[in-house]
Amino acid sequence: MTFAGGMWRLLRETPDFSPPAFRQRFTGHVSEDANTIRGVWEKAYDGSGADGSAAWEKDFDLTYRRSR
């Protein structure tokens, strides 16, 4: 996980204890007022790309909002 320049990134490159075996990543952008993070989760299965690499596909959008 990294957080820099208003961007939050999570990356899971290798399968773990959870089947099926796929990669995951999250990229979230923090708003200028720091009250909202809008992001997207993506997944990729090995060999799913045209060249045999992992092709990333959108899994779902996610928005965090600061509660008052």
PQR file of N, CA, C, O and H, with PARSE charges and radii, in Angstrom:
ATOM      1  N   MET A   1       0.850  -1.161   0.000 -0.4000 1.5000
ATOM      2  CA  MET A   1       0.000   0.000   0.000 -0.0000 2.0000
ATOM      3  C   MET A   1       0.902   1.233   0.000  0.5500 1.7000
ATOM      4  O   MET A   1       1.912   1.286   0.701 -0.5500 1.4000
ATOM      5  N   THR A   2       0.511   2.217  -0.803 -0.4000 1.5000
ATOM      6  CA  THR A   2       1.221   3.498  -0.804 -0.0000 2.0000
ATOM      7  C   THR A   2       0.207   4.630  -0.771  0.5500 1.7000
ATOM      8  O   THR A   2      -0.942   4.478  -1.188 -0.5500 1.4000
ATOM      9  H   THR A   2      -0.310   2.173  -1.372  0.4000 1.0000
ATOM     10  N   PHE A   3       0.659   5.758  -0.269 -0.4000 1.5000
ATOM     11  CA  PHE A   3      -0.146   6.971  -0.262 -0.0000 2.0000
ATOM     12  C   PHE A   3       0.794   8.131  -0.531  0.5500 1.7000
ATOM     13  O   PHE A   3       1.638   8.464   0.301 -0.5500 1.4000
ATOM     14  H   PHE A   3       1.592   5.881   0.069  0.4000 1.0000
ATOM     15  N   ALA A   4       0.642   8.751  -1.711 -0.4000 1.5000
ATOM     16  CA  ALA A   4       1.517   9.861  -2.082 -0.0000 2.0000
ATOM     17  C   ALA A   4       0.817  10.745  -3.109  0.5500 1.7000
ATOM     18  O   ALA A   4       0.118  10.256  -3.996 -0.5500 1.4000
ATOM     19  H   ALA A   4      -0.044   8.480  -2.387  0.4000 1.0000
ATOM     20  N   GLY A   5       1.015  12.038  -2.976 -0.4000 1.5000
ATOM     21  CA  GLY A   5       0.491  12.980  -3.956 -0.0000 2.0000
ATOM     22  C   GLY A   5      -1.012  12.915  -4.139  0.5500 1.7000
ATOM     23  O   GLY A   5      -1.511  13.117  -5.246 -0.5500 1.4000
ATOM     24  H   GLY A   5       1.583  12.436  -2.256  0.4000 1.0000
ATOM     25  N   GLY A   6      -1.741  12.637  -3.068 -0.4000 1.5000
ATOM     26  CA  GLY A   6      -3.193  12.559  -3.153 -0.0000 2.0000
ATOM     27  C   GLY A   6      -3.717  11.285  -3.788  0.5500 1.7000
ATOM     28  O   GLY A   6      -4.895  11.206  -4.137 -0.5500 1.4000
ATOM     29  H   GLY A   6      -1.336  12.474  -2.168  0.4000 1.0000
ATOM     30  N   MET A   7      -2.851  10.279  -3.943 -0.4000 1.5000
ATOM     31  CA  MET A   7      -3.274   9.010  -4.514 -0.0000 2.0000
ATOM     32  C   MET A   7      -2.991   7.872  -3.542  0.5500 1.7000
ATOM     33  O   MET A   7      -1.893   7.757  -2.998 -0.5500 1.4000
ATOM     34  H   MET A   7      -1.894  10.343  -3.659  0.4000 1.0000
ATOM     35  N   TRP A   8      -3.996   7.041  -3.336 -0.4000 1.5000
ATOM     36  CA  TRP A   8      -3.899   5.886  -2.443 -0.0000 2.0000
ATOM     37  C   TRP A   8      -3.926   4.641  -3.320  0.5500 1.7000
ATOM     38  O   TRP A   8      -4.843   4.462  -4.121 -0.5500 1.4000
ATOM     39  H   TRP A   8      -4.888   7.134  -3.778  0.4000 1.0000
ATOM     40  N   ARG A   9      -2.923   3.783  -3.171 -0.4000 1.5000
ATOM     41  CA  ARG A   9      -2.829   2.568  -3.988 -0.0000 2.0000
ATOM     42  C   ARG A   9      -2.624   1.341  -3.110  0.5500 1.7000
ATOM     43  O   ARG A   9      -1.821   1.337  -2.178 -0.5500 1.4000
ATOM     44  H   ARG A   9      -2.178   3.928  -2.521  0.4000 1.0000
ATOM     45  N   LEU A  10      -3.382   0.301  -3.446 -0.4000 1.5000
ATOM     46  CA  LEU A  10      -3.232  -1.014  -2.821 -0.0000 2.0000
ATOM     47  C   LEU A  10      -3.007  -1.998  -3.955  0.5500 1.7000
ATOM     48  O   LEU A  10      -3.672  -1.916  -4.988 -0.5500 1.4000
ATOM     49  H   LEU A  10      -4.034   0.304  -4.203  0.4000 1.0000
ATOM     50  N   LEU A  11      -2.090  -2.915  -3.776 -0.4000 1.5000
ATOM     51  CA  LEU A  11      -1.758  -3.854  -4.846 -0.0000 2.0000
ATOM     52  C   LEU A  11      -1.518  -5.236  -4.266  0.5500 1.7000
ATOM     53  O   LEU A  11      -0.735  -5.404  -3.331 -0.5500 1.4000
ATOM     54  H   LEU A  11      -1.550  -2.982  -2.937  0.4000 1.0000
ATOM     55  N   ARG A  12      -2.192  -6.212  -4.823 -0.4000 1.5000
ATOM     56  CA  ARG A  12      -1.982  -7.620  -4.457 -0.0000 2.0000
ATOM     57  C   ARG A  12      -1.539  -8.335  -5.724  0.5500 1.7000
ATOM     58  O   ARG A  12      -2.349  -8.621  -6.606 -0.5500 1.4000
ATOM     59  H   ARG A  12      -2.828  -6.076  -5.583  0.4000 1.0000
ATOM     60  N   GLU A  13      -0.262  -8.615  -5.802 -0.4000 1.5000
ATOM     61  CA  GLU A  13       0.351  -9.169  -7.016 -0.0000 2.0000
ATOM     62  C   GLU A  13       0.301 -10.682  -7.107  0.5500 1.7000
ATOM     63  O   GLU A  13       0.356 -11.239  -8.203 -0.5500 1.4000
ATOM     64  H   GLU A  13       0.396  -8.383  -5.086  0.4000 1.0000
ATOM     65  N   THR A  14       0.199 -11.354  -5.968 -0.4000 1.5000
ATOM     66  CA  THR A  14       0.227 -12.815  -5.984 -0.0000 2.0000
ATOM     67  C   THR A  14      -0.984 -13.363  -5.237  0.5500 1.7000
ATOM     68  O   THR A  14      -1.484 -12.729  -4.308 -0.5500 1.4000
ATOM     69  H   THR A  14       0.154 -10.902  -5.077  0.4000 1.0000
ATOM     70  N   PRO A  15      -1.450 -14.531  -5.640 -0.5600 1.5000
ATOM     71  CA  PRO A  15      -2.566 -15.157  -4.941  0.2800 2.0000
ATOM     72  C   PRO A  15      -2.195 -15.441  -3.491  0.5500 1.7000
ATOM     73  O   PRO A  15      -1.027 -15.651  -3.166 -0.5500 1.4000
ATOM     74  N   ASP A  16      -3.197 -15.443  -2.631 -0.4000 1.5000
ATOM     75  CA  ASP A  16      -2.940 -15.763  -1.222 -0.0000 2.0000
ATOM     76  C   ASP A  16      -3.843 -16.922  -0.811  0.5500 1.7000
ATOM     77  O   ASP A  16      -3.978 -17.889  -1.561 -0.5500 1.4000
ATOM     78  H   ASP A  16      -4.146 -15.272  -2.895  0.4000 1.0000
ATOM     79  N   PHE A  17      -4.445 -16.845   0.331 -0.4000 1.5000
ATOM     80  CA  PHE A  17      -5.271 -17.923   0.862 -0.0000 2.0000
ATOM     81  C   PHE A  17      -6.655 -17.996   0.229  0.5500 1.7000
ATOM     82  O   PHE A  17      -7.397 -18.943   0.493 -0.5500 1.4000
ATOM     83  H   PHE A  17      -4.335 -16.059   0.940  0.4000 1.0000
ATOM     84  N   SER A  18      -7.019 -17.022  -0.597 -0.4000 1.5000
ATOM     85  CA  SER A  18      -8.385 -16.956  -1.109 -0.0000 2.0000
ATOM     86  C   SER A  18      -8.480 -17.380  -2.576  0.5500 1.7000
ATOM     87  O   SER A  18      -7.867 -16.756  -3.442 -0.5500 1.4000
ATOM     88  H   SER A  18      -6.416 -16.253  -0.811  0.4000 1.0000
ATOM     89  N   PRO A  19      -9.242 -18.432  -2.855 -0.5600 1.5000
ATOM     90  CA  PRO A  19      -9.461 -18.789  -4.253  0.2800 2.0000
ATOM     91  C   PRO A  19     -10.500 -17.849  -4.840  0.5500 1.7000
ATOM     92  O   PRO A  19     -11.289 -17.333  -4.048 -0.5500 1.4000
ATOM     93  N   PRO A  20     -10.592 -17.574  -6.096 -0.5600 1.5000
ATOM     94  CA  PRO A  20      -9.668 -18.039  -7.127  0.2800 2.0000
ATOM     95  C   PRO A  20      -8.397 -17.201  -7.150  0.5500 1.7000
ATOM     96  O   PRO A  20      -8.313 -16.152  -6.510 -0.5500 1.4000
ATOM     97  N   ALA A  21      -7.424 -17.679  -7.890 -0.4000 1.5000
ATOM     98  CA  ALA A  21      -6.129 -16.993  -7.960 -0.0000 2.0000
ATOM     99  C   ALA A  21      -6.234 -15.818  -8.938  0.5500 1.7000
ATOM    100  O   ALA A  21      -6.357 -16.021 -10.146 -0.5500 1.4000
ATOM    101  H   ALA A  21      -7.492 -18.531  -8.409  0.4000 1.0000
ATOM    102  N   PHE A  22      -6.187 -14.613  -8.421 -0.4000 1.5000
ATOM    103  CA  PHE A  22      -6.205 -13.423  -9.263 -0.0000 2.0000
ATOM    104  C   PHE A  22      -5.447 -12.300  -8.572  0.5500 1.7000
ATOM    105  O   PHE A  22      -5.187 -12.348  -7.370 -0.5500 1.4000
ATOM    106  H   PHE A  22      -6.088 -14.448  -7.439  0.4000 1.0000
ATOM    107  N   ARG A  23      -5.104 -11.304  -9.348 -0.4000 1.5000
ATOM    108  CA  ARG A  23      -4.442 -10.111  -8.826 -0.0000 2.0000
ATOM    109  C   ARG A  23      -5.501  -9.053  -8.563  0.5500 1.7000
ATOM    110  O   ARG A  23      -6.559  -9.059  -9.191 -0.5500 1.4000
ATOM    111  H   ARG A  23      -5.315 -11.265 -10.325  0.4000 1.0000
ATOM    112  N   GLN A  24      -5.219  -8.143  -7.632 -0.4000 1.5000
ATOM    113  CA  GLN A  24      -6.142  -7.048  -7.341 -0.0000 2.0000
ATOM    114  C   GLN A  24      -5.360  -5.766  -7.169  0.5500 1.7000
ATOM    115  O   GLN A  24      -4.205  -5.765  -6.743 -0.5500 1.4000
ATOM    116  H   GLN A  24      -4.359  -8.139  -7.121  0.4000 1.0000
ATOM    117  N   ARG A  25      -6.032  -4.654  -7.519 -0.4000 1.5000
ATOM    118  CA  ARG A  25      -5.444  -3.351  -7.206 -0.0000 2.0000
ATOM    119  C   ARG A  25      -6.561  -2.341  -6.995  0.5500 1.7000
ATOM    120  O   ARG A  25      -7.641  -2.437  -7.579 -0.5500 1.4000
ATOM    121  H   ARG A  25      -6.970  -4.655  -7.865  0.4000 1.0000
ATOM    122  N   PHE A  26      -6.265  -1.376  -6.145 -0.4000 1.5000
ATOM    123  CA  PHE A  26      -7.177  -0.270  -5.860 -0.0000 2.0000
ATOM    124  C   PHE A  26      -6.403   1.005  -6.077  0.5500 1.7000
ATOM    125  O   PHE A  26      -5.262   1.131  -5.633 -0.5500 1.4000
ATOM    126  H   PHE A  26      -5.388  -1.298  -5.671  0.4000 1.0000
ATOM    127  N   THR A  27      -7.018   1.952  -6.758 -0.4000 1.5000
ATOM    128  CA  THR A  27      -6.443   3.284  -6.920 -0.0000 2.0000
ATOM    129  C   THR A  27      -7.516   4.288  -6.523  0.5500 1.7000
ATOM    130  O   THR A  27      -8.593   4.322  -7.119 -0.5500 1.4000
ATOM    131  H   THR A  27      -7.946   1.850  -7.119  0.4000 1.0000
ATOM    132  N   GLY A  28      -7.220   5.105  -5.515 -0.4000 1.5000
ATOM    133  CA  GLY A  28      -8.151   6.115  -5.036 -0.0000 2.0000
ATOM    134  C   GLY A  28      -7.526   7.493  -5.098  0.5500 1.7000
ATOM    135  O   GLY A  28      -6.345   7.669  -4.800 -0.5500 1.4000
ATOM    136  H   GLY A  28      -6.346   5.077  -5.031  0.4000 1.0000
ATOM    137  N   HIS A  29      -8.332   8.467  -5.489 -0.4000 1.5000
ATOM    138  CA  HIS A  29      -7.876   9.855  -5.576 -0.0000 2.0000
ATOM    139  C   HIS A  29      -8.563  10.670  -4.487  0.5500 1.7000
ATOM    140  O   HIS A  29      -9.788  10.662  -4.374 -0.5500 1.4000
ATOM    141  H   HIS A  29      -9.291   8.324  -5.731  0.4000 1.0000
ATOM    142  N   VAL A  30      -7.766  11.372  -3.688 -0.4000 1.5000
ATOM    143  CA  VAL A  30      -8.280  12.198  -2.602 -0.0000 2.0000
ATOM    144  C   VAL A  30      -8.672  13.559  -3.161  0.5500 1.7000
ATOM    145  O   VAL A  30      -7.913  14.169  -3.914 -0.5500 1.4000
ATOM    146  H   VAL A  30      -6.770  11.378  -3.779  0.4000 1.0000
ATOM    147  N   SER A  31      -9.863  14.035  -2.789 -0.4000 1.5000
ATOM    148  CA  SER A  31     -10.331  15.342  -3.253 -0.0000 2.0000
ATOM    149  C   SER A  31      -9.475  16.456  -2.649  0.5500 1.7000
ATOM    150  O   SER A  31      -8.781  16.251  -1.653 -0.5500 1.4000
ATOM    151  H   SER A  31     -10.480  13.540  -2.177  0.4000 1.0000
ATOM    152  N   GLU A  32      -9.536  17.628  -3.262 -0.4000 1.5000
ATOM    153  CA  GLU A  32      -8.728  18.762  -2.778 -0.0000 2.0000
ATOM    154  C   GLU A  32      -9.066  19.142  -1.353  0.5500 1.7000
ATOM    155  O   GLU A  32      -8.183  19.563  -0.606 -0.5500 1.4000
ATOM    156  H   GLU A  32     -10.099  17.795  -4.071  0.4000 1.0000
ATOM    157  N   ASP A  33     -10.338  19.005  -0.950 -0.4000 1.5000
ATOM    158  CA  ASP A  33     -10.713  19.344   0.424 -0.0000 2.0000
ATOM    159  C   ASP A  33     -10.497  18.173   1.392  0.5500 1.7000
ATOM    160  O   ASP A  33     -10.806  18.282   2.578 -0.5500 1.4000
ATOM    161  H   ASP A  33     -11.056  18.663  -1.556  0.4000 1.0000
ATOM    162  N   ALA A  34      -9.971  17.063   0.888 -0.4000 1.5000
ATOM    163  CA  ALA A  34      -9.646  15.862   1.673 -0.0000 2.0000
ATOM    164  C   ALA A  34     -10.859  15.224   2.346  0.5500 1.7000
ATOM    165  O   ALA A  34     -10.706  14.497   3.327 -0.5500 1.4000
ATOM    166  H   ALA A  34      -9.720  16.974  -0.076  0.4000 1.0000
ATOM    167  N   ASN A  35     -12.058  15.486   1.834 -0.4000 1.5000
ATOM    168  CA  ASN A  35     -13.266  14.913   2.404 -0.0000 2.0000
ATOM    169  C   ASN A  35     -13.793  13.702   1.637  0.5500 1.7000
ATOM    170  O   ASN A  35     -14.696  13.013   2.112 -0.5500 1.4000
ATOM    171  H   ASN A  35     -12.183  16.077   1.037  0.4000 1.0000
ATOM    172  N   THR A  36     -13.235  13.441   0.457 -0.4000 1.5000
ATOM    173  CA  THR A  36     -13.718  12.345  -0.375 -0.0000 2.0000
ATOM    174  C   THR A  36     -12.549  11.622  -1.030  0.5500 1.7000
ATOM    175  O   THR A  36     -11.583  12.246  -1.470 -0.5500 1.4000
ATOM    176  H   THR A  36     -12.501  14.000   0.071  0.4000 1.0000
ATOM    177  N   ILE A  37     -12.651  10.316  -1.088 -0.4000 1.5000
ATOM    178  CA  ILE A  37     -11.710   9.502  -1.859 -0.0000 2.0000
ATOM    179  C   ILE A  37     -12.553   8.722  -2.861  0.5500 1.7000
ATOM    180  O   ILE A  37     -13.421   7.943  -2.467 -0.5500 1.4000
ATOM    181  H   ILE A  37     -13.436   9.810  -0.731  0.4000 1.0000
ATOM    182  N   ARG A  38     -12.304   8.924  -4.146 -0.4000 1.5000
ATOM    183  CA  ARG A  38     -13.000   8.196  -5.204 -0.0000 2.0000
ATOM    184  C   ARG A  38     -12.005   7.229  -5.830  0.5500 1.7000
ATOM    185  O   ARG A  38     -10.916   7.618  -6.252 -0.5500 1.4000
ATOM    186  H   ARG A  38     -11.598   9.556  -4.466  0.4000 1.0000
ATOM    187  N   GLY A  39     -12.401   5.968  -5.880 -0.4000 1.5000
ATOM    188  CA  GLY A  39     -11.469   4.985  -6.391 -0.0000 2.0000
ATOM    189  C   GLY A  39     -12.137   3.859  -7.137  0.5500 1.7000
ATOM    190  O   GLY A  39     -13.359   3.812  -7.283 -0.5500 1.4000
ATOM    191  H   GLY A  39     -13.286   5.653  -5.537  0.4000 1.0000
ATOM    192  N   VAL A  40     -11.301   2.952  -7.608 -0.4000 1.5000
ATOM    193  CA  VAL A  40     -11.771   1.793  -8.350 -0.0000 2.0000
ATOM    194  C   VAL A  40     -10.926   0.569  -7.976  0.5500 1.7000
ATOM    195  O   VAL A  40      -9.702   0.652  -7.868 -0.5500 1.4000
ATOM    196  H   VAL A  40     -10.309   2.990  -7.490  0.4000 1.0000
ATOM    197  N   TRP A  41     -11.599  -0.554  -7.784 -0.4000 1.5000
ATOM    198  CA  TRP A  41     -10.935  -1.845  -7.619 -0.0000 2.0000
ATOM    199  C   TRP A  41     -10.890  -2.512  -8.979  0.5500 1.7000
ATOM    200  O   TRP A  41     -11.867  -2.485  -9.729 -0.5500 1.4000
ATOM    201  H   TRP A  41     -12.593  -0.621  -7.872  0.4000 1.0000
ATOM    202  N   GLU A  42      -9.750  -3.111  -9.295 -0.4000 1.5000
ATOM    203  CA  GLU A  42      -9.580  -3.844 -10.544 -0.0000 2.0000
ATOM    204  C   GLU A  42      -9.041  -5.234 -10.226  0.5500 1.7000
ATOM    205  O   GLU A  42      -8.425  -5.449  -9.182 -0.5500 1.4000
ATOM    206  H   GLU A  42      -8.956  -3.133  -8.686  0.4000 1.0000
ATOM    207  N   LYS A  43      -9.281  -6.170 -11.136 -0.4000 1.5000
ATOM    208  CA  LYS A  43      -8.768  -7.531 -10.966 -0.0000 2.0000
ATOM    209  C   LYS A  43      -8.205  -8.024 -12.288  0.5500 1.7000
ATOM    210  O   LYS A  43      -8.574  -7.536 -13.356 -0.5500 1.4000
ATOM    211  H   LYS A  43      -9.782  -5.995 -11.983  0.4000 1.0000
ATOM    212  N   ALA A  44      -7.312  -8.993 -12.204 -0.4000 1.5000
ATOM    213  CA  ALA A  44      -6.699  -9.582 -13.396 -0.0000 2.0000
ATOM    214  C   ALA A  44      -6.363 -11.033 -13.118  0.5500 1.7000
ATOM    215  O   ALA A  44      -5.857 -11.381 -12.051 -0.5500 1.4000
ATOM    216  H   ALA A  44      -7.012  -9.389 -11.336  0.4000 1.0000
ATOM    217  N   TYR A  45      -6.654 -11.864 -14.094 -0.4000 1.5000
ATOM    218  CA  TYR A  45      -6.293 -13.285 -14.028 -0.0000 2.0000
ATOM    219  C   TYR A  45      -5.089 -13.492 -14.922  0.5500 1.7000
ATOM    220  O   TYR A  45      -5.039 -12.956 -16.029 -0.5500 1.4000
ATOM    221  H   TYR A  45      -7.065 -11.581 -14.960  0.4000 1.0000
ATOM    222  N   ASP A  46      -4.126 -14.256 -14.462 -0.4000 1.5000
ATOM    223  CA  ASP A  46      -2.941 -14.529 -15.270 -0.0000 2.0000
ATOM    224  C   ASP A  46      -3.349 -15.121 -16.618  0.5500 1.7000
ATOM    225  O   ASP A  46      -4.216 -15.991 -16.694 -0.5500 1.4000
ATOM    226  H   ASP A  46      -4.167 -14.692 -13.563  0.4000 1.0000
ATOM    227  N   GLY A  47      -2.708 -14.632 -17.677 -0.4000 1.5000
ATOM    228  CA  GLY A  47      -2.959 -15.140 -19.018 -0.0000 2.0000
ATOM    229  C   GLY A  47      -4.207 -14.601 -19.684  0.5500 1.7000
ATOM    230  O   GLY A  47      -4.565 -15.061 -20.768 -0.5500 1.4000
ATOM    231  H   GLY A  47      -2.003 -13.925 -17.615  0.4000 1.0000
ATOM    232  N   SER A  48      -4.893 -13.624 -19.060 -0.4000 1.5000
ATOM    233  CA  SER A  48      -6.142 -13.110 -19.618 -0.0000 2.0000
ATOM    234  C   SER A  48      -5.935 -12.051 -20.691  0.5500 1.7000
ATOM    235  O   SER A  48      -6.875 -11.720 -21.414 -0.5500 1.4000
ATOM    236  H   SER A  48      -4.602 -13.250 -18.179  0.4000 1.0000
ATOM    237  N   GLY A  49      -4.721 -11.511 -20.809 -0.4000 1.5000
ATOM    238  CA  GLY A  49      -4.436 -10.489 -21.817 -0.0000 2.0000
ATOM    239  C   GLY A  49      -4.131 -11.098 -23.172  0.5500 1.7000
ATOM    240  O   GLY A  49      -3.817 -12.284 -23.269 -0.5500 1.4000
ATOM    241  H   GLY A  49      -3.958 -11.780 -20.221  0.4000 1.0000
ATOM    242  N   ALA A  50      -4.221 -10.295 -24.210 -0.4000 1.5000
ATOM    243  CA  ALA A  50      -3.973 -10.761 -25.576 -0.0000 2.0000
ATOM    244  C   ALA A  50      -2.570 -11.348 -25.737  0.5500 1.7000
ATOM    245  O   ALA A  50      -2.361 -12.270 -26.526 -0.5500 1.4000
ATOM    246  H   ALA A  50      -4.476  -9.331 -24.131  0.4000 1.0000
ATOM    247  N   ASP A  51      -1.611 -10.805 -24.980 -0.4000 1.5000
ATOM    248  CA  ASP A  51      -0.233 -11.292 -25.087 -0.0000 2.0000
ATOM    249  C   ASP A  51       0.112 -12.337 -24.022  0.5500 1.7000
ATOM    250  O   ASP A  51       1.277 -12.701 -23.860 -0.5500 1.4000
ATOM    251  H   ASP A  51      -1.781 -10.057 -24.339  0.4000 1.0000
ATOM    252  N   GLY A  52      -0.898 -12.815 -23.301 -0.4000 1.5000
ATOM    253  CA  GLY A  52      -0.665 -13.823 -22.271 -0.0000 2.0000
ATOM    254  C   GLY A  52      -0.383 -13.252 -20.894  0.5500 1.7000
ATOM    255  O   GLY A  52      -0.280 -14.000 -19.922 -0.5500 1.4000
ATOM    256  H   GLY A  52      -1.845 -12.520 -23.433  0.4000 1.0000
ATOM    257  N   SER A  53      -0.257 -11.935 -20.798 -0.4000 1.5000
ATOM    258  CA  SER A  53      -0.052 -11.304 -19.496 -0.0000 2.0000
ATOM    259  C   SER A  53      -1.414 -11.165 -18.797  0.5500 1.7000
ATOM    260  O   SER A  53      -2.433 -11.602 -19.332 -0.5500 1.4000
ATOM    261  H   SER A  53      -0.341 -11.327 -21.587  0.4000 1.0000
ATOM    262  N   ALA A  54      -1.427 -10.572 -17.630 -0.4000 1.5000
ATOM    263  CA  ALA A  54      -2.674 -10.337 -16.909 -0.0000 2.0000
ATOM    264  C   ALA A  54      -3.326  -9.063 -17.437  0.5500 1.7000
ATOM    265  O   ALA A  54      -2.692  -8.008 -17.472 -0.5500 1.4000
ATOM    266  H   ALA A  54      -0.599 -10.217 -17.195  0.4000 1.0000
ATOM    267  N   ALA A  55      -4.591  -9.157 -17.848 -0.4000 1.5000
ATOM    268  CA  ALA A  55      -5.339  -7.991 -18.331 -0.0000 2.0000
ATOM    269  C   ALA A  55      -6.225  -7.468 -17.197  0.5500 1.7000
ATOM    270  O   ALA A  55      -7.080  -8.192 -16.686 -0.5500 1.4000
ATOM    271  H   ALA A  55      -5.106 -10.014 -17.820  0.4000 1.0000
ATOM    272  N   TRP A  56      -6.017  -6.221 -16.814 -0.4000 1.5000
ATOM    273  CA  TRP A  56      -6.789  -5.631 -15.722 -0.0000 2.0000
ATOM    274  C   TRP A  56      -8.187  -5.277 -16.205  0.5500 1.7000
ATOM    275  O   TRP A  56      -8.360  -4.733 -17.295 -0.5500 1.4000
ATOM    276  H   TRP A  56      -5.323  -5.633 -17.230  0.4000 1.0000
ATOM    277  N   GLU A  57      -9.198  -5.597 -15.368 -0.4000 1.5000
ATOM    278  CA  GLU A  57     -10.578  -5.227 -15.668 -0.0000 2.0000
ATOM    279  C   GLU A  57     -11.204  -4.632 -14.413  0.5500 1.7000
ATOM    280  O   GLU A  57     -10.884  -5.025 -13.291 -0.5500 1.4000
ATOM    281  H   GLU A  57      -9.057  -6.039 -14.482  0.4000 1.0000
ATOM    282  N   LYS A  58     -12.089  -3.689 -14.625 -0.4000 1.5000
ATOM    283  CA  LYS A  58     -12.742  -3.021 -13.508 -0.0000 2.0000
ATOM    284  C   LYS A  58     -13.618  -4.013 -12.753  0.5500 1.7000
ATOM    285  O   LYS A  58     -14.399  -4.751 -13.356 -0.5500 1.4000
ATOM    286  H   LYS A  58     -12.350  -3.369 -15.536  0.4000 1.0000
ATOM    287  N   ASP A  59     -13.482  -4.024 -11.434 -0.4000 1.5000
ATOM    288  CA  ASP A  59     -14.323  -4.843 -10.584 -0.0000 2.0000
ATOM    289  C   ASP A  59     -15.476  -3.986 -10.054  0.5500 1.7000
ATOM    290  O   ASP A  59     -16.645  -4.301 -10.281 -0.5500 1.4000
ATOM    291  H   ASP A  59     -12.848  -3.425 -10.945  0.4000 1.0000
ATOM    292  N   PHE A  60     -15.136  -2.889  -9.341 -0.4000 1.5000
ATOM    293  CA  PHE A  60     -16.184  -1.972  -8.880 -0.0000 2.0000
ATOM    294  C   PHE A  60     -15.587  -0.639  -8.450  0.5500 1.7000
ATOM    295  O   PHE A  60     -14.409  -0.549  -8.102 -0.5500 1.4000
ATOM    296  H   PHE A  60     -14.187  -2.634  -9.157  0.4000 1.0000
ATOM    297  N   ASP A  61     -16.423   0.394  -8.480 -0.4000 1.5000
ATOM    298  CA  ASP A  61     -16.060   1.720  -7.989 -0.0000 2.0000
ATOM    299  C   ASP A  61     -16.317   1.769  -6.489  0.5500 1.7000
ATOM    300  O   ASP A  61     -17.156   1.040  -5.961 -0.5500 1.4000
ATOM    301  H   ASP A  61     -17.379   0.321  -8.763  0.4000 1.0000
ATOM    302  N   LEU A  62     -15.576   2.643  -5.816 -0.4000 1.5000
ATOM    303  CA  LEU A  62     -15.742   2.797  -4.382 -0.0000 2.0000
ATOM    304  C   LEU A  62     -15.495   4.257  -4.009  0.5500 1.7000
ATOM    305  O   LEU A  62     -14.512   4.855  -4.448 -0.5500 1.4000
ATOM    306  H   LEU A  62     -14.895   3.236  -6.246  0.4000 1.0000
ATOM    307  N   THR A  63     -16.382   4.826  -3.203 -0.4000 1.5000
ATOM    308  CA  THR A  63     -16.227   6.206  -2.753 -0.0000 2.0000
ATOM    309  C   THR A  63     -16.300   6.250  -1.235  0.5500 1.7000
ATOM    310  O   THR A  63     -17.251   5.756  -0.630 -0.5500 1.4000
ATOM    311  H   THR A  63     -17.180   4.340  -2.846  0.4000 1.0000
ATOM    312  N   TYR A  64     -15.282   6.849  -0.631 -0.4000 1.5000
ATOM    313  CA  TYR A  64     -15.264   7.105   0.807 -0.0000 2.0000
ATOM    314  C   TYR A  64     -15.565   8.587   1.013  0.5500 1.7000
ATOM    315  O   TYR A  64     -15.002   9.442   0.328 -0.5500 1.4000
ATOM    316  H   TYR A  64     -14.510   7.251  -1.123  0.4000 1.0000
ATOM    317  N   ARG A  65     -16.455   8.886   1.959 -0.4000 1.5000
ATOM    318  CA  ARG A  65     -16.753  10.287   2.304 -0.0000 2.0000
ATOM    319  C   ARG A  65     -16.583  10.474   3.806  0.5500 1.7000
ATOM    320  O   ARG A  65     -17.007   9.651   4.616 -0.5500 1.4000
ATOM    321  H   ARG A  65     -16.911   8.191   2.515  0.4000 1.0000
ATOM    322  N   ARG A  66     -15.945  11.593   4.142 -0.4000 1.5000
ATOM    323  CA  ARG A  66     -15.753  11.908   5.563 -0.0000 2.0000
ATOM    324  C   ARG A  66     -17.116  12.185   6.194  0.5500 1.7000
ATOM    325  O   ARG A  66     -17.939  12.915   5.641 -0.5500 1.4000
ATOM    326  H   ARG A  66     -15.600  12.262   3.484  0.4000 1.0000
ATOM    327  N   SER A  67     -17.326  11.599   7.335 -0.4000 1.5000
ATOM    328  CA  SER A  67     -18.556  11.811   8.085 -0.0000 2.0000
ATOM    329  C   SER A  67     -18.393  13.030   8.987  0.5500 1.7000
ATOM    330  O   SER A  67     -17.332  13.226   9.578 -0.5500 1.4000
ATOM    331  H   SER A  67     -16.657  11.007   7.784  0.4000 1.0000
ATOM    332  N   ARG A  68     -19.396  13.819   9.092 -0.4000 1.5000
ATOM    333  CA  ARG A  68     -19.327  15.016   9.962 -0.0000 2.0000
ATOM    334  C   ARG A  68     -19.743  14.708  11.365  0.5500 1.7000
ATOM    335  O   ARG A  68     -19.743  15.595  12.218 -0.5500 1.4000
ATOM    336  H   ARG A  68     -20.258  13.661   8.612  0.4000 1.0000
TER
END
